[in-house]
Amino acid sequence: MNDNISNTKKQRFYAICGIIAPIIFWIMVIVESILRPGYSQYYNFVSDLGVGHLAILQNINFILFGILTIIFTVGLRNGLPLPSGRSLRASVWFVIVFALGVLLAGVLPESFLSANPHNIVSATAFVAIIAAQLLMWQGLKNRDKNVWGRYATYSLISGLISLILVIILKVAILYGFYPGLSQRAFLLVSWAWIGITGIKLYILTRK
C-alpha cells in the first residue's frame, strides 16, 4: 500500500513538471519581451531574447524547460499503457530529444558560432516534438477509447497543426513575413501538447 502511494506521488510530481514547464516558459518569455526595448513579437524570434540585454534569463528559461520536460518523460513512460509498443516508446524518446534540444538552445545561444549550433538543436527539437505527437497518436489510436480516445485524437490534431505551422514558419523566414509571430504560433501549439499531456497523466493518477 505504501509503495502504491509513493509511486502515485512520484507520478503526480512527474506530471506536474510537464504541466508547469510550458507555463513557466511563456511567463518568462512575456516578462523578458517587456524588459527588452525594441523587441518585436512579430519579427523577433524567442531565441533572440537569449542574446544581448538580460540574455541570461532566456537561456536559463530554455535550460529549465528542458530539465522539467526530461523529468516529465519519466512519468510519461510510466503512465502509458502496457505493452507500450514501438510507437509509444519512440514517442517518449522523441520527447526526450525535444527536451534536450531546447535545453541545448540555452547552452548554445544565437551568439555562439554564428548561431549555427543553436539553429541545429532548435530544428532538431522542432522535428522531434512533431514526431512525438504523431507517434503518440499512432500508439494510442487502438487502445482503450474510454481512457485514450480523445487524447489520441488530440495528439493527432496537434501534431498535424504543428507540422503545418512549422512549414509556415519556414516560409515566413524565407520571405520575412512575420517570422516571430509564425514561430510563436508553432511553439504555442507544440509546447501546449506537453502541458496537456501532463494534465492527462495527472488525471490518470486520480483514478
Buried (B, 14 or more C-beta within 10 A) or exposed (E): EEEEEEEEEBBBBBBBBBBBBBEBBBEBBEBBBEEBEEBEEEBBBBBBBBBEEEBEBBBEBBBBBBBBBBBBBBBBBBBBBEEBBEBBBBBBBBBBBBBBBBBBBBBBBBEEEEBEBBBBBBEBBBBBBBBBBBBBBBBBBEBEEEBBEEBBBBBBBBBBBBBBBBEBBBEBBEEEEBBBBBBBBBBBBBBBBBBBBBBBBBEBBEE
